[in-house]
């Protein structure tokens, strides 16, 4: 899955309220998914805050 597709998928989960709220915690994401996945998740969360 490429970076943009991942951001779009996470963004869609947030919009439909299917996004697990603990995934908004950066340290939780780093511990469970690694640095790259954490960056994707945080970018998606940040992009929805702007809108």
C-alpha positions as CSV (number, residue, x, y, z in Angstrom):
1,X,0.0,0.0,0.0
2,X,1.5,3.3,-1.0
3,X,1.7,6.3,1.3
4,X,-1.2,8.3,-0.2
5,X,-3.5,5.3,-0.3
6,X,-2.8,4.6,3.4
7,X,-3.5,8.3,4.3
8,X,-6.8,8.1,2.4
9,X,-7.8,4.8,4.0
10,X,-7.1,6.1,7.6
11,X,-8.9,9.4,6.8
12,X,-11.9,7.4,5.6
13,X,-11.9,5.4,8.8
14,X,-11.8,8.6,10.9
15,X,-14.7,10.1,8.9
16,X,-16.9,7.1,9.4
17,X,-16.1,6.8,13.1
18,X,-14.5,3.3,12.6
19,X,-11.0,4.6,13.6
20,X,-9.8,3.3,16.9
21,X,-9.2,6.4,19.1
22,X,-6.0,4.9,20.6
23,X,-4.4,5.2,17.2
24,X,-4.3,8.9,17.7
25,X,-1.6,8.3,20.3
26,X,1.7,8.6,18.6
27,X,3.6,6.5,21.1
28,X,1.0,3.7,20.9
29,X,1.4,3.6,17.1
30,X,5.2,3.6,17.2
31,X,5.2,0.7,19.7
32,X,2.8,-1.4,17.7
33,X,3.3,-0.4,14.0
34,X,6.7,1.2,13.6
35,X,7.8,4.7,12.5
36,X,6.5,4.7,8.9
37,X,3.0,3.5,9.7
38,X,2.9,6.0,12.6
39,X,3.7,8.9,10.2
40,X,0.9,7.8,7.9
41,X,-1.6,7.7,10.7
42,X,-0.5,11.0,12.2
43,X,-0.6,12.7,8.7
44,X,-4.2,11.4,8.2
45,X,-5.3,12.7,11.6
46,X,-3.6,16.0,11.0
47,X,-5.2,16.4,7.5
48,X,-8.7,15.9,9.0
49,X,-8.1,18.5,11.7
50,X,-7.3,21.1,9.0
51,X,-10.6,20.5,7.1
